[in-house]
Amino acid sequence: MLHHALWNILVLASMNISMAGRLHFVANRNAISSLVNRDGFALRRSSSFRWKSSADGRNAAFLSVVGHFYGPRPYIQTPISKHALFASKNATPSPIASYHSTANQQIVARRNEINRQKREARQKALEKDRERNLKLRHLFSDEIQQRLVSDSDKVKGNDVPPMFAVKVVTCRTLRTELKMNGREKRGRMFVERPPFFADDRRKNMDYDDANNYACMSVKALKQTIHEFFRRLKKSTYVLSASLPVLDQEGNVLMYDDDESEDEDRQMSGTWTLETDEDVQHAFFEAEQFFWRHQKQRQQSDTSAMKRPTLILHVTKDPNAPLPPPPPPYLENLPDPNASPTMTMLSFYSFPPDEGIADPDSTAEQLMRLWRPFRALGRVYVAKEGVNAQMAVPTNVIPNFLKCCTLSSDQGGELSHVLGTYMENGINIDPVPVPMNEFRQNPAFRNLHIRVRSQIVADGFDKPLDWQSAGYDMPPLEWHAKLKEAREKSRAATSEGDTSSADPLPIVFDCRNSYETQVGKFELAEPLQTDNFRDSWDVLRERLKDTPKDTPIMTYCTGGIRCVKVNAYLTQELEFTNVSRLAGGIIGYDRTLNEQAPTEEPMFKGVNYVFDGRMGRRITDDQLGTCFTCGSKTHLITNCKNENCHKRMVQCENCRDSFFGTCSEGCKTRVVHSAAASDSVSNAKQGQKRKGPDVEINNLGDYSSGYSSPAPPLLHEIELNTAALIPTGAHMVSGAMQGRFLTMLASMTREGRILEIGTFTGYATACFLEGSAIAGKLSGCQRIGSRGDGGPYVLSLERDRRALGVAAAHMKVMSEHGMNDHAAGNAAKLRATDKGVGDFEGESVTFEYNKIALCELLRVSDALATLEEMASGSPSIPTAPFDIAFVDADKTRLMEYVDVLVSGDDILKKGGLIVVDNVMWKGLVLDASGDVNDGGSSDDEYPLEPRESLLNTEKDILRKNRRARKLANKIHRFNSAVLQDDRVEVLMMPIRDGLSLIRKL
């Protein structure tokens, strides 16, 4: 009964499969078993498979279902030839396959072990960082609890903060040498204070215990410095310390980066830290200074100095040995990022004797040496040699060639691997690729250097002697030989005499069949193989009756496959007159272009290359036959269906109509794929997907690169601001913040925006663009106005000079939009002062996109104007706004907010207040006193200079005093608005900080 029921299930399953037309399993194409059925079908053993409906497919599906019931794995029925059938019955594991399988497994195992060790090291470092940060959090928590329970009016002797704050300042010499980032130039770290630090127990500590605290030993202090400032590990330096300089509020202040020409001399501290006693003394003095300061502040406001602080100066060791000179190939190295073109090149080498002893270390060495050149490509390293296809910035090609070819006595480091062992040197493509074209369709995206058992898989159990591979024929001699053979062939054909005392050479194309379909030399005989390792049987069969002294000429793309073919011909088949094209087709193409440009190439069609270009066109001949329609073409591509990826020759028309796929089935899969649908859409428009045009070094670059670009006009507004009002160039909102403001405005109900602080009109243009979008989305049928509602931007400004520039920008936007044409007109404003003079009059309006109105209003006091609007004055009739953008007097921010939220005459209920610069260059972090991490990148400057400082420094310190005071005021505003129950606040770290304040 069970078998009968099972049979019914199988029959129904088979019927359903045939009706559905397709059954999907996950493909696993390995482990073909030797089972063969009576109809001459091999059964491929696989965990599962993917099948398309057909008569044979239904049988395969049926067997697969049976396999799920009766066996651990299903069998897929695949037709095979009689030869394969015979072989399958007597199949034994190939020693060659076993050899290479074992070698590759060893390589993979070794690589996995190295990666495992790296992961473990990274994990240990992360765990150490977590432990340090967790400990600091506990210390901060203890410190806060200690403050809460302490008497704010009286300093208690036992209220000792549990940590020291250490301000680290690195000298300019080290900054330049180590290319330190902003945080590493000057920053802050925190050091745990042991509870017994102030008593005699610290003097009796043993060495191991002292090394647990950075305030107790030089070794522990340097370890802590290296945790926060990792680049200092690469240099030798001298540590010194000094007490901090405080301003009137107790803030710790430091020097500016560019304060003097002799900064390194002034960077020296009061105490040099050479021994553990020096370190302990410096931290002890810092603690005593803290208590003295606290006692002086008992009767005044709470000091901003919350814990003992020490200034740590890191200066270059004057006795340190000089760094080694750069290798000769890096001398006068141009900036590879500035190269306008990329040059494609390829090379290979077969070092004699034992070849490369350690391929893994060689691969690491190549990666290290080639990194300064910003080279891209794919490189294989094996014991037998190196095989490379690369793209290198053109301006560093001479340096790159030196790196690869210099001997060891000349300062080279690769002479044992490359150097004279490179066959025919380096093949350089004669036509560099423009950088913008390369970025759109990159041949390589990264530099991959892989270790393999062979640099070209040939199937040999043991390598042949690659140094004995026939005559390496120069390209021009090859060209002449082929021309001569062509003339003889034509003469013999015209005379009807095919026999000759001087036989024609046999010219073998050693490339795979898909390569020879689109291009080959005249008289060449393709081997018609799908894989290079299949060449040996073809050659043996083709030459079995050929005299051993017959001239044989071989060629391939770059020359490396010819080396192996000729070694086989001479050593295994014992032919004596064997030659190969030096440098392959790439070398032939370059040599003919450089030395004989008037000669007609003997190579016809396209040279297929193994990179993103897929081929270089040498002549206009179209030798290939389109896989889809059968027409002649020179294009070769891979099927866009990732599960197929078939390499094929396909004409342009079929490529477009099939969306780059090989069949209707693959086309359907690509069209139905959500990921591929975007590519199809771009292909229909004749476009290619583009990545960001900016170099990505941080998250800011990444977010900019993967955001929609700003309209061209906005960039010209930035340039005009820098040229016409250079002192305020830093005040422009910028692309990221500008795009954000546009999106906010476009999501409002009516597109009504109030801007307080126009400046040169950058944010105004962004708001006006968003206002017009909001008007269209809401279906507004009329142009907005101040008093009657609709899309409208009102911008208030008191500076007539800035307002004049803004008016010029708004006029361009009104007349020309925000496109390239508008940008060109805006650029003309920089050429002359005409049209960008001071603003005259009181207001001016501009219409944009026939729906939004922008009004620039000159005011003497923006806050007073807002108060008048809030009172409902008939002199300024205004309908309520959706958004109010405040970029005005930072000392009165709370007053602006009070006016906007006190009633509904200016800002609608639920409206948004956007306040700019709420982080004030990061200085609010110090003003808050709530630092809760292991380090800080915020610069701090002295406001009350010591008497010993020069008078010229006092001007710098006074200027920074204003910034510090503004930071304190902005912090107080941030705190106050957060406590205001009339609003809710979201602060965003965009540019200098934006607070989104929603009116409840």
C-alpha positions, 0 to 999 in steps of 0.5 A: 500500500505504501509503495502504491501510494508513493507511486501515485504521488510520483505520477501526480508530481510528474504530471504537475511538473510537466504542466508547470513547465519548470521545476527549480532546484538549487544547482550543484554541478559537481560530482558526476557519478558513473551511473549510465542507463540503458538509453545511453544517458549518464545520471549526474549525481547532484543534491539538486538542480534547475530544469527547463521543461522538455520531453527528456526533462520530464524524465529527469524531473521524475528521476529527481523526485524518486531520488528524494524518496529512495536515495540521498541525492537525485540524479539528473539525466544528461545525454552523452556520447558513446566515447563518454559512455565508454569512459564513464564505465571505466572512469578512474581518477586522473592523476593530473586532475588529482595533482592540481586539485590537491595543490589548489586545496593546499593553497586555499587551506593556507590562505584560509589559515592566514585569514583566520589568524588575521580575523583573530588578531582583529577580534582581539584588538576589537575586544581590547578596545571594547574593554577600554571603552567600557572601563572609561564609561564606568569611570565617567559614570562614577565621576558623574555620581560623585559630582551629584553627591558632592557639595557644589559650594565646598570642595571635599578632600576625598572627592577625587575624580577617578581619571585624568584628562590628557590633551595630546599635541603633536608637533608639526614635523611629525604631523607632516611625516606621518600624514596624521589626520585631524584627530591625531594632530591634537586630541584628548584621551583619558587615563585612569587614576588609581585610588592610591595615587596620592599616597605613598603606596604608589612609590612601593609598587612593583614594575608589573603593577605600574605598567597597568596605569598610564599615569605610573609608567612611561611604557603604559603611557605610550601604550595608551597614546598608541591606542588613540593615536596609532600613527605614532607607532611608526615614529620615534618621539620625545614626550614632555608635559606641562600644566594647562592654560585656562580661560575665565570659565575654566576651559582648557586651551591650546595653540592653533596649528599655524600660530608661528613658524617655530611651533616645534620649539614652543611645543616642548613641555615643562617636564621631559618624561623619560622615566616612570618617576617623571610620569608620576611627577607630571600627573601629580603636579596636574592633580595639585593644579586641579585642586588649587584651581577648584579652591580658587573657584569655590565662591564663583560659578562651577568651573568647566574644568571637571578633572585633573588635566595634563598637556602632553607634547609629542615632538620628533626625536632629534636623535632619531635615525633618518628615514631611509631614502625612497627606492629609485622607482619612487623618486619624482613619482607624479600623483597617480590620481592626477593622471588624465588617462589609464594605460592597459598593460600585461606581462608574464615571467617564468623564473628558471630553476625552482621558479618562485619559492614562496608564492604567498610572500611574493603576492604580498610583496607585489601588492605592497610595492604596487600600491603607491602607483594606484594600479588596478588589475588581475595578477596570478602568482604560482611557483612557475611564475607570474601572469598579470593584466593591469591598468596603470595611471599613464603618468606613473608608467615610467616609475612602474616599469622601473619597479618591475625591471630594476636589478637588485644592485640598482635598488630593484626588489623584483629582479628575482621574480620579474626583471629579465625573466619577463618574456619580451618585457611589458606589453603596453597598450599603444592607446591610453584610455581617458580617465572618464571613459575608464571610470564609466567602463572600468577594465578592472575595479581593484588590484587582485593578486591571487596565488594559484597552482599555475598561472595558466591552467595547462593540465600538465602533471609536472611543468615542462622546461619553459625556458626551452620553448622555441624561437621568440620571433620579433613582431616585425619579423613575424609580420614579414614572414606572414606577408611572404607566406600570404604571397606564396599561398596566393601565387600557388593558388593562382597557378593551381600548384599546391605543392612546393619545395619550400612548404608554408609554415603552419600558423596556430592560433593558440587561443580559445574558440570564442577569441578566434571568432572575432579576430585572427591572423591571416593564414592562421589555423585556430585550435578551436578549443573551449579551454586551453588545457584541451590543446594537447590532444588537438595538436597531437591529432593535427600533427601526427603525420607532419614532418618534425622539421615543418615550420610551426608558428604560434601566437596568442593574446600576450604570449604566455600560452605560446610559451607552453604550447611551444614547450610542448611541441619541442619537448613532447612532440619533438618538432625542431622548427618552432617559433612564437610571436614575441609579446603576442597580439598585444605586442604586435599591435603596439610595435606595428603602430609605433614602428610601421604605422603605414603597414597593413596589419596581418591581424584582422578584426578584434583582439579579445582581452581579459578585462572589462573592455572585452576586446581591442579593435585592430581593423574594421573587419567583422569576422564573428558570426552573431550567436543570435541572428547570424549576421557578421559582427566584431562584438563579444560579450557575456550573457547578462543573466548571472546564472548563465553568463555565457560568453558569445559573439553578438551583434549590437542590434541583438544585444539591444533587443535581447538586453545583453542576453543569449536567449529569450529565456535569459532575457525574461529572467533579466527583465523580471529581475528587480536588480537587473531591471534598472540595468535594462532601463539604462541600456534602453536609454543608451546609458551605463550605470555610473558610480560616484565621481569623487574619491571616497576617503570617509563617510562624508565622501561616501554619502556625497558620492551616492546622493543625487547631484546638486543642480549646476547653478548651486556650484556656481553660487559657491564659486561666486561667494568665494570670489565676491565675498571671500571672507564668508565663503565658509558660510555657504550651506553646501551640497549635502545640506542644500539637498536636505533643505530642498527635500524638506521644502518639497514635503511641506503642505504649501511650500511656504518658507521663511528664511532668516539670513539670506547671505548669497542665496544658496539656501534660498535657491534650495528652498525655492526649488523645493517650494516649486516642487511642493506646489506642483505636488499639491496641485496648486494652480496659481503663483504663491504670494506673501499674504494669500498663501501658495508656494512662496519663499521670504528671505530676510537679510540686513547686509546689502552687499550679500543681498546684492549677490543673492538678488543676482543669483535669484535673477539667474534662477528665475530666468534660466532655471538651475541647469548648465545654461543657468550655471554659465550665466551665473559664472559671468557674475565673477568676471565683472562687478556689474550686476553684483553691487550692493542691494538698493531698495527694500525688497525684490521678488522673483518668479520660478517655474511659473508657480513659486515666488521668492521675495528678498527683503532687506531688514535692519533687525530680523528679530524685530521684523518677526515680532512685527509680523507676529503682532499681525501688523497690517504693514507686513501682511503674511500668511503662515509658513510651513518652515522657518530657517534660522541662520542669523544672530547666534546669540539670540536663537532662543528669542527667534524660536520664542517668536515663532512658537508663541503664536500661529501668525508666522509658523503654522501649527506643526510647522518646522523650525530649522536652526543652522550651526547648532554644533558650532565647529564641534566646540559645543562638545567642550561647552557641554562638559559631557564627553563620554568616549575615549577621545576627542578631536576638538581643538581647544585654544587658550583664552587667557594667555600666560605672560610668557607668550608673545603679543602676536599670539594674544590676537589669535587667542582673543579671536578664539575666545569669541568662538568659545563664547559663541559655542557656550551660548549655542550649547545653552540654546540647545539645552533650553530648546530641548526643555521647552515643552512647546516643541520637539527637537531632532538634532542632525550632524549635517555639516555644522549641525542642524536642529529640526524643531517641530512646533507642537 
